[in-house]
Amino acid sequence: MLTKRDLLRSAAITALAVATAKSTPAIAQNKAEWPNLLEAKDIAEEGFIYGLPLVMNYAVMQEFAVDKNSGQFKAPFNEINSMHHVATPADTAIITPNSDTPYSFVWMDLRAEPMVISVPAIEKDRYYSVQLIDGNTYNFGYIGTRATGSEAGEYLVVGPDWKGETPSGIEKVFRSTTPFPLAIIRTQLFDPGDMPNVEKIQAGYKAQPLSGFLKRPAPPAAPKIEFLPATTAGIKDNFFQYLDAALQYVPETPRDKAIRTKLAKIGIGPGKTFVFKDLSLEHKAEMLIGMKQGDDKIDKWLASGNKPINGWNVSSLLGDEAFYNGDWLLRAGAAKAGLYGNDAVEAMYPFTRTDATGEPLDGSKHKYTITFPAGQLPPVNSFWSVTMYDGKSQLLVKNPINRYLINSPMVPGMKKNADGSLTLYIQKDSPGADKEANWLPAPNDTIYLVMRLYWPKTEAPSILPAGEGTWQPPGIAVAQ
């Protein structure tokens, strides 16, 4: 009797045999150095789990900062680009995009020298944050309302090898584990008419090399890099080539030394060149099986690695290097759930694909409601939102009223029930003019919902600690 693995291997070899032209693979001359089939499969599985966030990040870097024709290009390295709109269905580079806060981005190249990020003074009731993320997808620091306050300030971002002194005038130094970190700046938009105020704040965000900040001559520029072209759409087809490219710019650490040693055995890592087409048919098949099993493990972990509460998944998936502590499955699950999400203290993200009874959410089959009891809206120091995504792509959903979310600044204009509770209507068609203020348009298909609680309260009622807090998101009900 064939096992599932035998069937997978048979299918993979058949598919590859059809797709592969006859040639003598390079591995034939190199058999002694290469792992056997089973070891290659295991390395592929482990490598996929370890590498998925790195590859996703590398592909987004390509689209945002390298390839000017990507359709998602923001700005070259070390230049801030501010979006004067919130995310729409046209924004496809990052899954589960936030549509609450217009973004500003700066992808930094720290090889030649550190960068100084300057922020203006911002009114106390407006939330903003600068999230610093490195090539390992670690959140290695925060500037903003919660972390540093609303005052103006200058902050230094340094690479893994920087050994300089902290200059005067710098509030804090943040160290990245990789030379190409990303700063994502979120600025709260109260309502559409507030955009000119947000644009003024965005104009006050600055990024400059340390030499410019100190008014000194710049050091020699770092060598130009010919990055391997990559797209988020091409990740699965070219995964290990992309991982090989990404790892050139991710220095090894004690935490990832073991997996990096294994990956080097199959030609992946600095000084290596992984060429999938040069492998034997059998090795290709085993590597594909390993990747598939790694992907399945991530999905299985995501399905069970969160605390289910009223149909929502509540967890704390994101953090810095110490938070992950070499748990590559946790890191991969976090990236797949929503790349570049925040630490729990900065924002919590309950998410769901099911109603309160565990049935899949499907806008083609049902209408739904969420009701917050009186006095039990999400407890935050800043603001909250509920965002609608397509269940398959995890991107925003086109709809006739261009509404992708409902958030707390909208509550005063919404209709409350007689007992003071607030009901949101989740469906593909309008619930009627009298209820449209409370309508969150859904796709005519499967639904993925994400709640965001910015700067969640820590005192009761609170969603923290994740999955054990005194406040719980209400379940989604099928409308009667």
Secondary structure, DSSP 4 states (H G I P E B T S, - for coil): ---HHHHHHHHHHHHHHHHSPP---GGGGGTTTS--HHHHHHHHHHHHHHHHHHHHHHHHHIIIII-TTSS----STT--EE-SS---TT--SSSS---SS-EEEEE---SSS-EEEEE----TTS-EEEEEE-TT--EEEEEETTTT-SS-EEEEEE-TT---PPPTT--EEEE-SSSS-EEEEEE---SGGGHHHHHHHHHT-EEEEHHHHHT-PPPPPPPP--PPP--GGGTTTTHHHHHHHHHTTS---TTTHHHHHHHHHTT-STT----GGGS-HHHHHHHHHHHHHHHHHHHHHHHHSSEEETTEEE------HHHHTT-HHHHHHHHHHHTTPPPTTTEE--EESB-TTSPBPBTTT--EEEEEPTT-S--BSS-EEEEEEETTT--B---TT---EEEGGGGGGSPBPTTS-EEEEEESS---TTTGGGEEE--SSBEEEEEEEESB-SSSS-STTTTT-S--PPPEEE--
